[in-house]
Structures are given as structure tokens and as C-alpha cells.
């Protein structure tokens, strides 16, 4: 297998607060591979300390942007029944797809987003 050094990324997973280990950079074809503290992979933000904070903030921001349409509909005087259809058709599925169940179970992202809209 041949690796393309321009497409390779390095992230060191280390949940410890104090990192005393100094790692040498990875070199492929005389090119040093970039190191990242966080990286977005398949819509999930991975961080070097394996915390969910950055991913939750990203999903929360994304959901708030999408809920702008519901605010506009509410200000225009659209009935709640029709607004709920818009929510179910567009927004609820995108929030469910973007959120994993286990780490966000206690946060209940749908209620948190709807409360702020």
C-alpha cells in the first residue's frame, strides 16, 4: 500500500493532562505529516483528549442555524401545526443523524435546541 503524504494526517490520542513524551514526527517520502489537536472525520470531531465538547458545540451550532427557518415562520404567524411538520421533515432528522446516543443521552439535544429557538 502506498500512502499519499499530502492526504495523511496525524492525531496523537493522549487523555493525560501532562504529556511528558516527545514523539518524533512521521515522515513519508521526505514529507513531514501534519499533527492536529482535533480533526473532523465523517462528521464527527475527534480531539486528542477524546472529549465530546467540540463535537457537541459543532452540532449545537449546526442545529441552531437550521432552526432559523422556524423562527422566521413563527414571526410570520404560521400555525404551530404547520411549523411542527416543517420541524419533523427537516430538522429532527438532521439532529438525530448528527448526534450519537450514548454521550448525548443526558444532554437531550433536541429539547436543548428547541428551548433556544
N, C-alpha and C positions, 0 to 999 in steps of 0.2 A: 504494500500500500504506500502511495506517495502522498505526502501532506503538502498542502499549499500554505506557505508561511504567512501570506497576506490574509488568509481567512482563518487562521488559528488564533485563539485567544487563551489566556491563562488566568485562572482564578484559583487562589490557594484558600481552601476551606480550613479555617482555624478559629474555633469558637472561644479560644482562650483570650483573656483581656491583654495579657502581656506576652508578646511574641519575642522570644529570645533567639529563635532560629533564623539564620540568614540563609536564604536559598539562592543558589546561582540561577541566572536566567536560562530559559530554554532556548536553544539555538537550532534552527532548521535551515539548512542551505545558507549558512553565514548570515541569517536574519534573526534578530532577537524577537521573540514572541512577546506581544504586549501583555502586561499584567493589569487586571481590573479588580476593583473592590466590589463592584456589582455589575451584573450582566443580565440582559433580558433574553430569555430563551423560551420560545413557544408561548409567549405572552405572560410568562412568569418571571418576575425579577428575582434573581438569585444574588445573594450577598455573601461575602466571605465569612461572615459570622453566622450564617443560616437563620437570620431573623426574618420575620414576615412584615416588619414595619414598612419598608419601602414598597413592597408589593401591595399591601393594603391601602397605602396612601395613593398609589397609582390607580388602583381600581376605584377607590372612592372618588377621585378627581374625574375619572372617565365617566362614572355614573352621574355625577353632578352635571357634567357637560350635556349628557344625553337628556337629563330631566328638564333642561331649559325649555324644551317644547311644551312640557306640561304646565310650566309657569305661564308661558305665553297663552296657552289655551284657557287657563284659569282666569287670566286677566281679560281675555276676550269674552268671557261669560259662557263658555261651553259647559254643558251639563256634566255632572260628575260621572254619570253612566257612560258617556262617550269618552271622557278622559280615562276611565278605567280600561276601556277597550284599547285605547292607544298605549297605555302602560303595559297591558298584558301582551300586546302584539309586538312591541318594540323593546321596551326597557327591561322587563322582568327576565326575559330570556338572556339578554346580554349580561345582566348582573349575575345570573346563575352560572352561565358559561365561564365567566371570568373568575369566579370565586370557588375555591376549594372548600369542601365541607368541614374538615376537621379543625384547622386552625381558626376558622372564622365562625365556628358554631356559637361561641359565647358572644361575639360581636353583633350577630344578626344584621348583616349589611343592608338588607332590603329595608328594614324598619329605620335604620340609621339614615339612609338616603332619602326615604320618603318623608321622614321627620324634617329634614333640611330643605325639602323642595317647597 
